[in-house]
């Protein structure tokens, strides 16, 4: 849709490289705002006093004008569908050329199904906990599986919460060890 994604962090290049490799690679450029430390984050108003930036998403149009800002807690997942809606609003001509996405009609069910993302801290904790309990589970990457984000939003009243568990028909939003123990018996 006539857009370029860029990741910017106040970390230096070796840290960004290690972070990207930890996810098996990233398909967009990562930029270091390390020196002078946080100068770009400061200019955009998202540099914390502790020296790191907020999780902030900006859509800048081709004239260099900020058209959209989304700032939220560092552990929250950005809502890609909201971003795509904003891109469509900003450039309707490019949006009209967007290929149609194919929605998956059948998502996994039965047993323990965890809807998550690769980089969510709660998802990482949940994976480790499930493995430490010796529990078999099916993992659904909400960003790689068509229909997964829609399903999670239905269960979470429109929000995108990860991890979300579907355990034999019971839905658990977020990593709640006590609820998981209760449902798993």
BELVENSUL-V343264 format. One record per backbone hydrogen bond with DSSP energy under -1.0 kcal/mol. NH is the residue of the N-H (numbers start at 1). CO is the residue of the C=O. E is the energy in kcal/mol with one decimal. If there is no record, write none. Layout:
# BELVENSUL-V343264
nh = {NH & NH}
co = {CO & CO}
e = {E & E}
This chain:
# BELVENSUL-V343264
nh = {7 & 9 & 16 & 17 & 18 & 19 & 20 & 21 & 22 & 23 & 24 & 25 & 31 & 33 & 38 & 39 & 42 & 43 & 44 & 45 & 46 & 48 & 51 & 54 & 57 & 59 & 61 & 64 & 67 & 68 & 70 & 72 & 76 & 80 & 83 & 84 & 85 & 86 & 87 & 88 & 89 & 90 & 91 & 95 & 96 & 98 & 113 & 114 & 115 & 116 & 124 & 125 & 126 & 127 & 128 & 129 & 130 & 131 & 132 & 133 & 134 & 135 & 138 & 140 & 142 & 145 & 148 & 151 & 152 & 153 & 154 & 155 & 156 & 158 & 159 & 164 & 165 & 166 & 167 & 168 & 170 & 172 & 174 & 176 & 180 & 181 & 182 & 183 & 184 & 185}
co = {29 & 31 & 12 & 13 & 14 & 15 & 16 & 17 & 18 & 20 & 21 & 20 & 7 & 9 & 33 & 36 & 38 & 39 & 40 & 42 & 41 & 52 & 48 & 46 & 70 & 68 & 65 & 61 & 59 & 59 & 57 & 55 & 73 & 78 & 79 & 80 & 81 & 82 & 83 & 84 & 85 & 86 & 87 & 91 & 92 & 95 & 166 & 138 & 164 & 140 & 120 & 121 & 122 & 123 & 124 & 125 & 126 & 127 & 128 & 129 & 131 & 130 & 112 & 114 & 116 & 141 & 145 & 147 & 148 & 149 & 150 & 151 & 152 & 153 & 156 & 115 & 172 & 113 & 170 & 111 & 167 & 165 & 163 & 174 & 176 & 177 & 178 & 179 & 180 & 181}
e = {-2.9 & -2.2 & -1.8 & -2.7 & -2.2 & -2.5 & -2.6 & -2.4 & -1.9 & -1.1 & -1.7 & -2.6 & -4.3 & -3.9 & -3.3 & -2.1 & -2.8 & -2.1 & -1.9 & -1.2 & -2.8 & -3.0 & -1.9 & -2.5 & -2.8 & -2.3 & -2.8 & -2.2 & -3.3 & -1.2 & -2.4 & -2.1 & -1.8 & -1.1 & -1.9 & -2.6 & -2.2 & -2.3 & -2.5 & -2.4 & -2.0 & -2.5 & -2.4 & -2.1 & -1.8 & -1.4 & -2.0 & -3.1 & -3.5 & -2.7 & -2.1 & -2.3 & -2.5 & -2.6 & -2.2 & -2.4 & -2.9 & -2.5 & -2.4 & -1.6 & -1.3 & -2.5 & -2.9 & -3.0 & -3.1 & -1.6 & -2.2 & -2.1 & -2.5 & -2.4 & -1.9 & -1.9 & -2.0 & -3.5 & -1.8 & -2.1 & -3.1 & -2.5 & -3.1 & -1.5 & -2.1 & -2.4 & -2.3 & -1.0 & -2.5 & -2.5 & -2.3 & -2.6 & -2.7 & -1.2}
